[in-house]
Amino acid sequence: MKTIGLWSAGLCMILVCCVSCKTKQSAYKAAYEQAKERQVEETPVVQEEEITPVSKSKTVTTVTRQERITPVAGEDASGIKLYSVVIGSFRNKTNAYSLKERMQKDGYMPVLGENEQGMLRVILTSHETRQEADASKQEVTRRYHPDFQDAWVLERRY
């Protein structure tokens, strides 16, 4: 008999909680709706105006590194001038030759160079002046976006 009483009391408490929770939920919902209505009424009307963009001149900085570099065996030594645009650096010869072949198919004459640490540099273009190399690097990054965004200019040391 005591167990039935306990079960009844527990069931009554659960029902009371459920009913009181629903009341609180509806009260919160009503308060939320009222707040939203007030917010809409208080929001000021903003008139749209035409905005003309201001053009700013961009300062483009090109990464330049100085290295002693020699052409890999079988490469044309005249293909590496004072300033070169490097699009890839590899320790693995297969990867370097693969990128070189890809760029040859696109009409370039890339050259592979090796620095003193044994890194193979895939040189896409080579120039006598820094300005020509910077312009070439910008063209490469624009044309091959996003593939060669980390291209850089190599200044050859002798």
Residue pairs with C-beta under 8 A, 6 or more apart in sequence:
60 134
60 138
62 133
62 134
62 137
62 138
62 152
62 153
63 152
63 153
64 130
64 152
64 153
64 154
64 155
65 152
65 153
65 154
65 155
66 154
66 155
66 156
66 157
67 115
67 116
67 121
67 154
67 155
67 156
67 157
68 115
68 116
68 156
68 157
68 158
69 80
69 84
69 113
69 114
69 115
69 121
69 154
69 156
70 113
70 114
71 77
71 79
71 80
71 111
71 112
71 113
71 114
72 112
72 113
72 114
72 120
75 111
75 112
75 113
76 111
79 109
79 111
79 123
79 126
80 111
80 113
80 123
80 126
80 156
81 126
81 127
81 128
81 156
82 127
82 128
82 129
82 155
82 156
83 126
83 127
83 128
83 129
83 130
83 132
83 133
83 153
83 154
83 155
83 156
84 111
84 113
84 121
84 123
84 124
84 125
84 126
84 127
84 133
84 153
84 154
84 156
85 123
85 124
85 125
85 126
85 127
85 133
85 136
85 137
85 140
85 151
85 152
85 153
85 154
86 121
86 122
86 123
86 124
86 151
86 152
86 153
86 154
87 99
87 103
87 110
87 122
87 123
87 124
87 140
87 144
87 148
87 151
88 95
88 96
88 99
88 121
88 122
89 119
89 120
89 121
89 122
90 96
90 99
90 119
90 120
90 122
91 118
91 119
91 120
92 120
93 120
96 112
96 120
96 122
97 112
99 110
99 122
100 110
100 112
100 122
103 110
103 122
103 124
104 110
108 124
108 125
110 122
110 123
110 124
111 123
111 126
112 120
112 121
112 122
112 123
113 120
113 121
113 123
113 154
114 120
114 121
115 121
121 154
123 154
124 136
124 140
124 151
125 133
125 136
125 140
126 133
127 133
127 136
130 153
130 155
133 153
134 153
137 151
137 152
137 153
140 148
140 151
141 148
141 149
141 151
